[in-house]
Amino acid sequence: MISNQILQNTIDGLKGIARVELSVMDVDGKEVASTMDMSHCSRAAMDFAGSPADSQEIQGYQYFKIYDEQQLEYILVAGGSGEDVYMVGKMVAFQIQNLLVAYKERFDKDNFIKNLLLDNLLLVDIYSRAKKLHIQTDVPRVAMIVETENGRDSNILEMTRAHFGAGSKDFVTAVDEHNIIVVKDLTDAETAREIEKAARMLDASLKKEGIKEVRIAYGTVVREIKEVSRSYKEAKMALDVGKIFFDERKIIAYNELGIGRLIYQLPIPLCKMFIKEIFEGKSPDEFDEETLTTINKFFENSLNVSETSRQLFIHRNTLVYRLDKLQKSTNLDLRVFEDAITFKIALMVVRYMKYMETLQY
């Protein structure tokens, strides 16, 4: 169904071109869009709706019927009699008829994409419906999830659609109250770098419209329409894992998640057991700020003592002292690769558990 605002914008534009007053009424004679008050035509519109005629002149006004799949949807009233007004009325009715078809097709496609993303379609239905809706089934595609501070605001949904353009083969929809999903068509030549570039352009476009907090995640490229839901699930995981382990990054890809992707799939009881076994009941994030800064900087510099001490502006011996102190309290020597890996994973596990706790409140 076309919104009343779309109808109003359409007849306002057509009136500006043709200089003819127009009113669109429903089958009960109620005005849904009008360039001037024609409520006095309501009774005549209702009588016309019940007549067999598709167009008729009544008391100096031209009346036209507009159908949606053979079902009478609207009555168009054009102000004034004469050949020109009749011709303009026919053209406006034709334009609205085409809008009905176009919006219905978009709704059908939107519905199809939603069900595709949510795995609500049988394999045979996917291909038969795609064929009916003229959607190619074997082109490369990637699913993107756009999250903003405003949630799934209808204005942001339209902004995103406008960014990709009306003639685009990309699909923009929403399956929940929080996020917007883009299913983007790709060429065979497009690489991961170009997908990220498209995400950055969308991010810039939304920020230009005043949307400050934007986070975009995307899955891997799929080449069959039946696999689009997989790319969507990957994008969902990338969005969540990105918030936990890559909070500073506003655009994240599924294939960049690394070990965070594995940790995210661990059950919480197993995580608690791991922390208890490694640190004997303590938590690795209970260390003071100085110790945590030292640990993180040591990891950033690939366990290089000299470079870490230089970046922390401390003497090498001071760093060695801190690492020795940490070893005594945890039995883990971060200068040993295996111990460093254990400690790094433990920090990530604790971060994951804290994030999951926030979701429970």
C-alpha positions as CSV (number, residue, x, y, z in Angstrom):
1,M,0.0,0.0,0.0
2,I,1.3,3.5,-0.9
3,S,1.5,5.9,2.0
4,N,-0.7,8.9,2.0
5,Q,2.4,11.1,2.0
6,I,3.7,9.5,-1.2
7,L,0.3,10.1,-2.9
8,Q,0.2,13.7,-1.7
9,N,3.7,14.4,-3.0
10,T,2.8,12.8,-6.3
11,I,-0.4,14.8,-7.0
12,D,1.3,18.0,-5.7
13,G,4.0,17.5,-8.3
14,L,1.5,16.7,-11.1
15,K,-0.7,19.7,-10.2
16,G,2.4,21.9,-10.6
17,I,2.9,20.6,-14.1
18,A,-0.7,20.3,-15.3
19,R,-2.3,23.1,-13.3
20,V,-5.3,20.9,-12.5
21,E,-6.7,20.4,-9.0
22,L,-6.6,16.8,-7.9
23,S,-8.0,14.7,-5.1
24,V,-7.5,11.0,-4.3
25,M,-10.3,9.3,-2.3
26,D,-10.8,5.9,-0.9
27,V,-13.9,3.8,-1.9
28,D,-15.8,5.3,1.0
29,G,-15.3,8.8,-0.3
30,K,-12.7,9.9,2.3
31,E,-9.9,12.1,1.0
32,V,-6.5,10.6,1.5
33,A,-4.6,13.2,-0.5
34,S,-5.7,16.4,-2.2
35,T,-4.4,19.6,-3.7
36,M,-7.5,21.5,-2.5
37,D,-10.6,20.6,-0.4
38,M,-12.9,18.5,-2.5
39,S,-14.8,16.9,0.4
40,H,-18.0,18.1,-1.3
41,C,-17.3,15.5,-3.9
42,S,-17.4,12.6,-1.4
43,R,-21.0,11.5,-2.0
44,A,-20.5,11.6,-5.8
45,A,-17.3,9.6,-5.4
46,M,-19.1,6.9,-3.4
47,D,-21.9,6.7,-6.1
48,F,-19.2,6.5,-8.8
49,A,-17.4,3.7,-7.0
50,G,-20.6,1.6,-7.1
51,S,-21.2,2.3,-10.9
52,P,-19.8,0.1,-13.7
53,A,-18.0,3.1,-15.4
54,D,-14.2,3.5,-15.1
55,S,-14.4,7.3,-15.7
56,Q,-17.2,9.8,-15.6
57,E,-17.9,13.5,-15.5
58,I,-20.2,14.5,-12.6
59,Q,-21.2,18.2,-11.9
60,G,-18.1,19.6,-13.6
61,Y,-15.5,17.2,-12.1
62,Q,-13.8,14.2,-13.8
63,Y,-13.9,10.9,-11.8
64,F,-11.5,8.0,-12.5
65,K,-11.2,4.6,-10.9
66,I,-7.7,3.2,-9.8
67,Y,-7.4,-0.5,-9.3
68,D,-4.9,-2.7,-7.4
69,E,-5.0,-6.2,-9.1
70,Q,-8.6,-5.7,-10.3
71,Q,-9.7,-4.5,-6.8
72,L,-10.9,-0.9,-6.7
73,E,-8.4,1.0,-4.5
74,Y,-8.9,4.7,-5.1
75,I,-11.2,7.3,-6.8
76,L,-9.3,10.2,-8.5
77,V,-11.2,13.4,-8.8
78,A,-9.8,16.1,-11.3
79,G,-11.2,19.6,-10.9
80,G,-12.9,21.0,-14.0
81,S,-14.5,19.6,-17.2
82,G,-13.1,19.6,-20.7
83,E,-10.8,17.5,-22.9
84,D,-7.6,18.7,-21.2
85,V,-8.8,18.0,-17.7
86,Y,-9.9,14.5,-18.8
87,M,-6.5,13.8,-20.4
88,V,-4.7,15.0,-17.3
89,G,-6.9,12.9,-15.1
90,K,-6.3,9.8,-17.2
91,M,-2.5,10.4,-17.0
92,V,-2.6,10.9,-13.2
93,A,-4.7,7.8,-12.7
94,F,-2.2,5.9,-14.8
95,Q,0.7,7.2,-12.8
96,I,-0.9,6.2,-9.4
97,Q,-1.7,2.8,-10.9
98,N,2.0,2.3,-11.7
99,L,3.0,3.5,-8.2
100,L,0.7,0.8,-6.8
101,V,2.4,-1.9,-8.9
102,A,5.9,-0.6,-8.0
103,Y,5.3,-0.4,-4.3
104,K,3.6,-3.8,-4.2
105,E,6.6,-5.3,-6.0
106,R,8.9,-3.6,-3.6
107,F,6.9,-4.9,-0.6
108,D,6.9,-8.4,-2.1
109,K,10.7,-8.3,-2.6
110,D,11.2,-6.9,0.9
111,N,9.0,-9.7,2.3
112,F,11.0,-12.3,0.3
113,I,14.4,-11.0,1.5
114,K,13.2,-11.0,5.2
115,N,12.1,-14.6,5.0
116,L,15.3,-15.5,3.2
117,L,17.4,-14.0,5.9
118,L,15.4,-15.7,8.7
119,D,15.5,-19.1,6.9
120,N,11.7,-19.2,6.6
121,L,11.7,-20.5,3.1
122,L,12.1,-24.0,1.6
123,L,14.8,-24.4,-1.0
124,V,12.3,-24.9,-3.8
125,D,10.4,-21.7,-2.6
126,I,13.5,-19.6,-2.7
127,Y,14.2,-20.2,-6.4
128,S,10.5,-20.2,-7.5
129,R,9.8,-16.9,-5.7
130,A,13.1,-15.3,-6.8
131,K,12.2,-16.1,-10.4
132,K,8.7,-14.6,-10.0
133,L,10.2,-11.4,-8.5
134,H,12.9,-11.2,-11.2
135,I,15.7,-11.6,-8.6
136,Q,19.0,-13.2,-9.9
137,T,19.9,-16.3,-7.9
138,D,23.6,-16.7,-8.8
139,V,25.3,-13.3,-8.3
140,P,27.8,-12.6,-5.5
141,R,26.2,-10.9,-2.5
142,V,27.2,-9.9,1.0
143,A,24.9,-9.1,4.0
144,M,25.6,-6.0,6.1
145,I,24.0,-5.0,9.4
146,V,23.8,-1.4,10.3
147,E,23.2,-0.5,13.9
148,T,22.7,3.1,15.1
149,E,22.0,4.8,18.4
150,N,18.4,5.4,17.2
151,G,17.8,1.6,16.6
152,R,15.7,0.8,13.5
153,D,14.3,4.3,12.9
154,S,12.1,4.5,9.8
155,N,13.9,7.6,8.7
156,I,17.3,5.8,8.9
157,L,15.8,3.0,6.9
158,E,14.8,5.4,4.1
159,M,18.2,7.2,4.3
160,T,19.9,3.9,3.8
161,R,17.7,3.0,0.9
162,A,18.3,6.5,-0.6
163,H,22.0,6.0,-0.2
164,F,22.0,2.9,-2.4
165,G,19.6,4.4,-4.9
166,A,16.1,3.5,-6.2
167,G,17.6,1.7,-9.3
168,S,20.0,-0.4,-7.3
169,K,19.9,-4.2,-7.1
170,D,20.8,-4.0,-3.4
171,F,18.1,-4.8,-0.9
172,V,17.6,-2.7,2.3
173,T,15.3,-4.1,4.9
174,A,14.8,-4.8,8.7
175,V,14.0,-8.0,10.5
176,D,13.9,-6.7,14.1
177,E,13.5,-3.5,16.1
178,H,17.2,-2.7,16.3
179,N,19.1,-3.0,13.0
180,I,18.9,-2.4,9.3
181,I,20.1,-5.1,6.9
182,V,21.6,-4.5,3.5
183,V,22.0,-7.4,1.1
184,K,24.5,-5.9,-1.4
185,D,25.0,-7.1,-5.0
186,L,28.6,-7.4,-5.9
187,T,30.6,-7.9,-9.1
188,D,33.1,-10.7,-9.4
189,A,35.9,-8.1,-9.3
190,E,34.9,-6.6,-6.0
191,T,37.2,-7.5,-3.1
192,A,37.0,-7.3,0.6
193,R,38.6,-3.9,0.5
194,E,35.9,-2.6,-1.8
195,I,33.2,-4.0,0.4
196,E,34.7,-2.2,3.4
197,K,34.9,1.0,1.2
198,A,31.1,0.6,0.5
199,A,30.5,0.3,4.3
200,R,32.6,3.4,5.0
201,M,30.6,5.3,2.3
202,L,27.4,4.3,4.0
203,D,28.7,5.3,7.4
204,A,29.7,8.7,6.0
205,S,26.4,9.1,4.4
206,L,24.4,8.5,7.6
207,K,26.7,10.7,9.6
208,K,26.1,13.5,7.1
209,E,22.4,13.1,7.8
210,G,23.1,13.6,11.5
211,I,23.3,10.0,12.7
212,K,26.3,10.1,15.0
213,E,26.8,6.6,16.3
214,V,26.9,4.1,13.5
215,R,28.3,0.5,13.6
216,I,28.4,-1.7,10.5
217,A,29.2,-5.4,10.4
218,Y,29.3,-7.7,7.3
219,G,29.6,-11.4,6.6
220,T,31.5,-13.3,3.8
221,V,30.6,-13.1,0.2
222,V,28.1,-15.8,-1.0
223,R,27.4,-16.7,-4.6
224,E,24.0,-18.4,-4.3
225,I,20.9,-16.7,-3.1
226,K,20.1,-19.7,-0.8
227,E,23.4,-18.8,1.2
228,V,22.4,-15.2,1.9
229,S,21.1,-16.2,5.3
230,R,24.6,-17.5,6.2
231,S,26.2,-14.2,5.4
232,Y,23.6,-12.5,7.5
233,K,24.3,-14.8,10.5
234,E,28.0,-14.1,10.1
235,A,27.3,-10.3,10.1
236,K,25.2,-10.7,13.3
237,M,28.1,-12.5,15.0
238,A,30.6,-9.9,13.7
239,L,28.4,-7.1,15.2
240,D,28.3,-8.8,18.7
241,V,32.0,-10.0,18.7
242,G,33.1,-6.5,17.5
243,K,31.4,-4.9,20.4
244,I,33.2,-7.2,22.9
245,F,36.8,-7.3,21.5
246,F,37.0,-4.5,18.9
247,D,34.9,-1.8,20.5
248,E,37.0,1.0,18.9
249,R,36.2,-0.3,15.4
250,K,32.9,0.9,13.9
251,I,33.2,-1.3,10.8
252,I,34.0,-5.0,11.2
253,A,34.1,-8.0,9.0
254,Y,33.3,-11.6,10.0
255,N,36.6,-12.9,8.7
256,E,38.5,-10.4,10.9
257,L,37.2,-11.7,14.2
258,G,40.0,-14.2,14.9
259,I,40.0,-16.1,18.1
260,G,37.2,-13.8,19.4
261,R,34.8,-15.7,17.2
262,L,35.7,-19.0,19.0
263,I,35.4,-17.4,22.5
264,Y,32.0,-16.0,21.7
265,Q,30.7,-19.5,21.1
266,L,31.9,-20.9,24.5
267,P,29.2,-21.5,27.2
268,I,29.6,-19.3,30.2
269,P,30.1,-22.2,32.8
270,L,33.0,-23.4,30.7
271,C,34.6,-19.9,30.7
272,K,34.2,-19.7,34.5
273,M,35.8,-23.1,34.9
274,F,38.7,-22.0,32.7
275,I,39.4,-18.8,34.7
276,K,39.2,-20.7,38.0
277,E,41.6,-23.4,36.9
278,I,44.2,-21.0,35.4
279,F,44.1,-18.3,38.1
280,E,42.9,-20.3,41.1
281,G,39.7,-18.3,41.7
282,K,41.2,-14.9,40.8
283,S,40.4,-12.8,37.8
284,P,43.1,-11.5,35.4
285,D,41.3,-8.1,35.3
286,E,41.7,-7.5,39.0
287,F,45.2,-6.2,38.5
288,D,45.9,-2.5,39.0
289,E,45.9,-0.1,36.1
290,E,49.7,0.0,35.8
291,T,50.0,-3.8,35.5
292,L,47.2,-4.0,32.9
293,T,48.7,-1.3,30.9
294,T,52.1,-3.1,31.0
295,I,50.5,-6.4,29.9
296,N,48.5,-4.9,27.0
297,K,51.5,-2.9,25.7
298,F,53.7,-6.1,26.0
299,F,51.1,-7.9,23.8
300,E,50.9,-5.0,21.4
301,N,54.7,-5.3,20.8
302,S,54.7,-9.0,20.3
303,L,56.4,-9.8,23.6
304,N,59.3,-7.5,22.8
305,V,60.8,-6.3,26.1
306,S,63.0,-3.5,24.7
307,E,60.2,-2.0,22.5
308,T,57.7,-2.2,25.3
309,S,59.9,-0.5,27.9
310,R,60.7,2.2,25.3
311,Q,57.0,2.9,24.6
312,L,56.1,2.9,28.4
313,F,59.1,5.3,29.1
314,I,60.5,3.0,31.7
315,H,63.8,1.2,32.1
316,R,64.1,-2.3,30.8
317,N,64.9,-3.6,34.3
318,T,61.6,-2.0,35.6
319,L,59.6,-3.9,33.0
320,V,61.4,-7.1,33.8
321,Y,60.6,-6.5,37.5
322,R,56.9,-6.1,36.7
323,L,56.8,-9.2,34.6
324,D,58.6,-11.2,37.4
325,K,56.1,-9.9,39.9
326,L,53.2,-11.0,37.6
327,Q,54.7,-14.4,37.2
328,K,54.9,-14.9,41.0
329,S,51.2,-14.0,41.4
330,T,49.9,-16.0,38.5
331,N,52.5,-18.7,37.7
332,L,52.5,-17.4,34.1
333,D,55.6,-15.9,32.5
334,L,54.5,-13.6,29.7
335,R,57.9,-13.8,28.1
336,V,57.1,-17.5,27.4
337,F,54.9,-17.8,24.3
338,E,52.6,-20.5,25.7
339,D,52.0,-18.6,29.0
340,A,51.4,-15.4,27.0
341,I,48.8,-17.1,24.9
342,T,47.0,-18.4,28.0
343,F,47.0,-15.0,29.6
344,K,45.7,-13.3,26.5
345,I,42.9,-15.8,26.0
346,A,42.0,-15.4,29.7
347,L,41.7,-11.6,29.3
348,M,39.4,-12.1,26.3
349,V,37.3,-14.7,28.1
350,V,36.8,-12.3,31.1
351,R,35.8,-9.5,28.7
352,Y,33.3,-11.9,27.0
353,M,31.8,-12.9,30.3
354,K,31.4,-9.3,31.4
355,Y,29.6,-8.4,28.1
356,M,27.2,-11.3,28.5
357,E,26.4,-10.2,32.1
358,T,25.4,-6.8,30.8
359,L,22.9,-8.4,28.4
360,Q,21.2,-10.1,31.3
361,Y,20.3,-6.9,33.0
